[in-house]
Amino acid sequence: MKLVCFSEIQWRYVQTRKQQILTRLPGDWEILFLSSVVRGRRNNLLPERDGRVVHLCVPVFKNVPQAWLRRLFSVPPVRFAWNVLLYLWLRAVFALTGFGGRDRVFWVSNVYYAALLPLLGRRLLFYDCNDDPLAFPDTPAWAGGYFRRLAGDADLVTAVTGGLADRLRDAGAAEVAVVGNGVDADLFERAAAGGPPPEMRDLPKPVIGYVGAIADWFDFTLVEEIAARWPDGTVALVGPVFRAAAARADELARRPNVRLFGARPYEELGAWESAMDVCLVPLVPNELRRLADPNKIYEYAAAGRPIVTYDYSPETRALGDLVYRADTREAFVRQVERALGETIDGEKLRAFARSRSWQARAGEIEALIREALERKESGR
């Protein structure tokens, strides 16, 4: 089977849901991964191979942060001309990579392809929605039409939470299957069992940490309050810093007990988490977070560490006593204090993470694709 993934994330950036599931699909599936061009990053416009995955960048949006660009593309003829260019680009890519014709499945997570997809032959159109694309900052108004078109046209639609599934049904999706996020539990367990990296071994205690991207959704004010509450301890932040958050991150790092360690290899993250007395999910609560399923929780659980998170959604509340939840910054700080003072059941957390494996999620997605293909091709 040939599968083309229309992504908003680059293949070699961070390990997201798409990379985790695609690499666990059957070995005889051929995969073409189309990334967005991102300013300031290496954009491979020619195909490169990573195992059985062929990946390259195409000139499509991930978002539209520039005001002048939003104004330009608010004009329908401009969008039409851009879509013509993108269509010709994709036809060239398919010819170059051997992914042309109709015998292919489209996996779409980037709504900005929606106007083109009806022009491209395929056996199945699958929309995997892991975030509300309209809840991101700087999303242009016309993107709502693309979202509704993709939700309505797709033969198969999945969402990571029940709230997001409701949003997709409201947008026109006939049926939506809920398939949450997951974790490579074995990888994180092995890394954690190997002990902390040298940089984390002699940090003043307690070590209160976060592992993940630092962007405009990061609650800097909360982390500043935590750093002030435990001045003799360490706030350890591990992950890439996005350009939009660089100034706030630099300001935070000037605090004597805050350490920014930058991006680290994915396979080592469990080791960094193993040195943390408490792991944080300090992402600003908003509509985007309410509909999301943060796999950061699963990764922390796989390392067997206490987790303090905002109470984002019904899915977060369903975790029960596996995590410490808070509705406000003040409550979040109190929950950190509580987590530091209690003994947690690390094995219970690890068992929970194993039950949310990416391999299981890949199996769910594969079964849904096969069922949708059979249903469509039999005319049911």
C-alpha positions in Angstrom: 0.0 0.0 0.0 1.2 3.5 -0.8 0.4 6.2 1.8 1.0 10.0 1.3 1.1 12.0 4.5 0.3 15.8 4.1 1.8 17.1 7.3 2.3 20.5 9.0 5.4 19.2 10.9 8.8 18.4 9.3 9.9 14.8 9.4 13.1 15.4 11.2 11.8 17.9 13.7 10.3 16.5 16.9 8.8 13.1 17.3 5.1 13.7 16.9 2.0 11.5 16.6 2.5 11.2 12.8 6.1 9.9 13.0 5.3 7.6 15.8 2.4 5.9 14.1 3.7 5.9 10.5 6.9 4.1 11.5 4.8 1.4 13.1 2.5 0.6 10.2 3.1 -2.6 8.3 6.5 -2.9 6.8 5.2 -3.3 3.2 3.5 0.1 3.3 5.4 2.7 1.2 5.2 6.2 2.8 5.7 9.7 1.3 5.8 12.4 4.0 5.2 16.0 2.8 6.4 18.6 5.2 5.8 22.4 5.4 8.5 24.8 4.5 9.6 26.5 7.8 11.6 29.8 7.9 14.9 29.4 9.7 15.0 25.6 9.4 16.6 23.3 6.9 14.0 22.6 4.2 14.8 19.7 1.9 13.0 20.5 -1.3 14.3 17.3 -2.9 13.3 13.8 -1.6 15.3 12.2 1.1 14.9 8.7 2.6 14.7 7.7 6.2 14.2 3.9 6.2 11.1 3.3 4.2 9.8 6.9 4.5 10.6 9.3 1.7 10.2 12.9 3.0 10.6 16.4 1.5 9.3 19.9 2.0 6.7 21.7 -0.1 5.6 25.4 -0.1 2.5 25.0 2.1 1.5 26.8 5.3 1.7 25.5 8.8 0.3 28.8 10.0 0.4 32.4 8.8 2.1 34.5 11.5 3.0 37.4 9.2 0.3 40.1 9.1 1.2 41.1 5.5 0.9 37.5 4.4 -2.5 37.1 6.0 -3.7 40.2 4.3 -2.3 39.0 0.9 -3.9 35.6 1.2 -7.2 37.0 2.3 -7.7 37.9 -1.4 -9.3 34.8 -3.1 -7.4 35.2 -6.4 -4.1 35.1 -4.6 -5.1 31.8 -2.8 -6.2 30.4 -6.2 -2.9 31.2 -7.8 -1.0 29.7 -4.8 -3.1 26.6 -5.1 -2.3 26.3 -8.8 1.4 26.5 -8.0 1.0 24.0 -5.2 -0.9 21.6 -7.4 1.8 21.6 -10.1 4.5 21.2 -7.4 2.7 18.2 -5.9 2.3 16.6 -9.4 6.1 17.0 -9.9 6.8 15.5 -6.5 4.5 12.5 -7.1 6.2 11.9 -10.5 9.7 12.2 -9.0 9.0 9.8 -6.1 6.8 7.2 -7.7 3.7 8.1 -5.7 1.5 9.1 -8.7 -1.8 7.6 -9.8 -4.9 6.7 -7.8 -3.6 3.6 -5.9 -2.7 5.5 -2.7 -4.1 6.5 0.6 -3.9 10.2 1.7 -3.3 10.8 5.4 -3.9 14.5 6.0 -3.2 16.5 9.1 -2.6 19.9 7.4 -5.9 21.6 6.5 -4.2 24.0 4.1 -4.2 21.2 1.4 -8.0 21.0 1.5 -8.7 22.9 -1.7 -6.3 20.7 -3.7 -7.2 17.2 -2.5 -10.3 16.8 -4.7 -8.0 17.2 -7.7 -5.7 14.4 -6.7 -6.7 10.8 -7.3 -6.6 8.4 -4.3 -8.3 5.3 -2.9 -9.0 6.9 0.5 -8.9 10.4 2.2 -8.0 10.1 5.9 -8.1 13.1 8.1 -6.2 12.6 11.4 -6.9 15.6 13.6 -4.7 15.9 16.7 -5.3 19.6 17.4 -8.0 22.2 16.5 -6.3 23.9 13.6 -8.4 27.0 14.0 -7.4 27.6 17.6 -3.8 28.5 16.8 -2.7 32.1 17.0 -2.6 33.9 13.6 -4.9 31.5 11.9 -6.5 33.3 9.0 -10.3 33.5 8.8 -10.4 31.6 5.5 -8.8 28.6 7.1 -12.2 27.7 8.6 -13.5 26.9 5.1 -10.6 24.6 4.5 -11.2 22.8 7.9 -14.9 22.3 7.1 -14.1 21.1 3.6 -11.6 18.5 4.8 -13.8 17.3 7.6 -16.7 16.9 5.1 -14.7 15.3 2.3 -12.7 12.8 4.2 -13.7 9.1 4.0 -12.2 8.5 7.5 -11.8 11.0 10.3 -10.0 10.5 13.6 -9.6 12.8 16.6 -7.5 12.5 19.8 -10.3 13.6 22.2 -14.0 13.5 22.4 -14.2 17.3 22.4 -12.3 17.5 19.2 -14.5 14.7 17.7 -17.5 16.9 18.5 -15.8 19.9 16.8 -15.3 17.8 13.7 -18.9 16.6 13.6 -20.0 20.2 13.8 -17.7 20.9 10.9 -19.4 18.3 8.7 -17.7 15.0 9.4 -20.2 12.1 9.2 -18.3 9.8 11.6 -15.3 10.4 13.8 -13.3 7.7 15.6 -11.4 8.8 18.8 -7.8 7.5 18.8 -5.7 9.2 21.5 -2.0 9.9 21.6 0.5 7.4 23.0 4.1 6.8 24.1 7.1 4.6 23.3 6.9 3.2 26.8 9.8 0.8 26.4 12.1 3.5 25.1 11.4 5.9 28.0 11.6 3.1 30.6 15.0 2.0 29.4 16.3 5.5 29.3 15.0 6.3 32.8 16.5 3.0 34.2 19.9 4.1 32.9 19.9 7.0 35.3 20.2 10.8 34.7 22.7 12.4 32.3 25.8 14.0 33.8 24.2 17.5 33.5 21.4 16.6 35.9 23.3 14.7 38.5 24.4 17.4 40.9 21.6 19.9 40.5 20.2 21.4 43.8 17.1 19.6 45.0 14.2 19.6 44.4 14.5 19.3 40.6 11.2 20.4 39.1 11.2 20.0 35.4 9.6 20.2 32.0 10.5 18.2 28.8 9.1 19.6 25.6 9.0 22.5 23.2 9.0 26.0 24.7 6.8 28.2 22.6 4.1 30.9 23.0 1.8 28.3 24.7 4.3 27.8 27.5 3.1 29.4 30.8 6.2 31.4 31.7 4.4 33.2 34.6 3.6 29.9 36.2 7.2 28.6 35.9 8.5 31.9 37.3 6.3 31.4 40.3 7.5 27.9 40.8 11.1 29.1 40.6 10.4 31.7 43.2 8.7 29.2 45.5 11.7 26.9 45.5 14.7 29.2 45.2 17.2 26.6 46.6 16.0 24.0 44.1 16.2 23.8 40.3 13.8 24.3 37.5 15.1 22.3 34.6 13.7 22.9 31.1 14.6 20.4 28.4 13.5 21.1 24.8 13.8 23.4 21.8 12.9 27.1 22.2 10.7 28.5 19.4 11.6 31.9 18.0 8.4 33.6 19.3 9.3 32.5 22.9 13.0 33.2 22.8 12.9 36.5 24.6 10.8 35.1 27.5 12.9 32.0 27.7 16.1 34.1 28.0 14.5 36.2 30.7 13.5 33.1 32.6 16.9 31.6 32.3 18.5 34.6 34.0 17.0 33.3 37.3 19.8 31.6 39.2 17.8 28.4 39.8 16.5 28.0 36.2 18.4 25.8 33.8 17.6 25.7 30.0 19.2 22.6 28.5 17.9 22.9 24.9 16.8 20.1 22.6 18.0 16.6 23.4 17.7 13.4 21.4 14.3 11.8 21.8 15.7 8.4 22.9 17.4 10.1 25.8 14.4 12.1 27.2 13.5 9.4 29.7 16.9 9.8 31.3 16.4 13.5 31.8 13.0 12.9 33.3 14.4 10.3 35.7 16.3 13.1 37.5 13.2 15.2 38.0 11.4 15.1 41.4 8.3 16.5 39.7 7.4 16.8 36.0 5.3 19.7 34.8 2.8 20.2 32.0 2.8 24.0 32.2 1.0 24.8 28.9 -1.4 27.7 29.0 -5.0 26.4 29.4 -7.1 27.5 26.4 -9.4 26.1 23.7 -6.5 24.4 21.9 -5.4 22.6 25.1 -9.0 21.7 26.0 -9.3 19.7 22.8 -5.8 18.2 22.9 -4.4 15.0 24.3 -0.9 15.9 25.6 1.3 12.8 25.1 3.8 14.5 27.5 1.7 13.0 30.3 2.3 9.5 28.9 6.0 10.1 28.5 6.4 11.3 32.1 4.4 8.3 33.2 6.7 5.9 31.3 9.6 7.3 33.3 7.7 6.7 36.5 7.8 10.4 37.6 5.1 12.5 39.5 3.1 14.6 37.1 1.5 18.0 37.8 -0.7 19.4 35.0 -3.4 21.9 34.4 -6.9 20.4 34.3 -7.3 20.8 30.6 -10.2 18.5 29.6 -12.4 15.6 30.5 -9.6 13.3 29.3 -7.2 14.9 31.8 -9.8 14.5 34.6 -10.3 10.8 33.6 -6.7 10.2 34.6 -7.8 10.3 38.3 -5.0 9.9 40.8 -2.3 9.2 38.2 -1.7 13.0 38.0 -1.9 16.1 40.2 -4.3 18.5 38.5 -4.9 22.3 39.0 -7.3 24.9 37.7 -5.2 28.0 38.5 -1.5 29.0 38.8 -1.9 29.1 42.6 -3.4 25.7 42.7 -0.7 24.4 40.4 2.1 25.6 42.8 0.2 23.9 45.7 0.0 20.6 43.7 3.8 20.8 43.0 4.3 21.1 46.8 2.0 18.1 47.3 3.7 16.0 44.7 7.1 16.7 46.3 5.8 15.6 49.7 4.1 12.3 48.7 5.4 9.0 47.6 4.1 8.0 44.2 3.6 4.5 42.7 6.1 4.5 39.8 5.1 1.1 38.6 1.4 2.1 38.4 2.4 5.0 36.2 4.6 2.8 34.0 1.8 0.3 33.6 -0.5 3.1 32.5 2.0 4.3 29.9 2.4 0.7 28.5 -1.4 0.6 28.0 -1.1 3.7 25.8 1.7 2.5 23.5 2.2 3.9 20.0 2.2 0.4 18.6 -1.3 -0.1 19.9 -2.3 3.3 18.4 -0.8 2.3 15.0 -2.8 -0.9 15.1 -6.0 1.1 15.7 -5.2 3.4 12.8 -4.3 0.5 10.4 -7.5 -1.3 11.2 -9.6 1.9 10.6 -7.8 2.5 7.3 -8.4 -1.1 6.1 -12.1 -1.0 7.2 -12.7 2.3 5.5 -11.1 1.0 2.3 -13.2 -2.1 2.3 -16.3 -0.1 3.0 -15.6 2.5 0.3 -14.6 -0.1 -2.4 -17.6 -2.3 -1.7 -19.9 0.7 -1.9 -21.2 0.4 1.6 
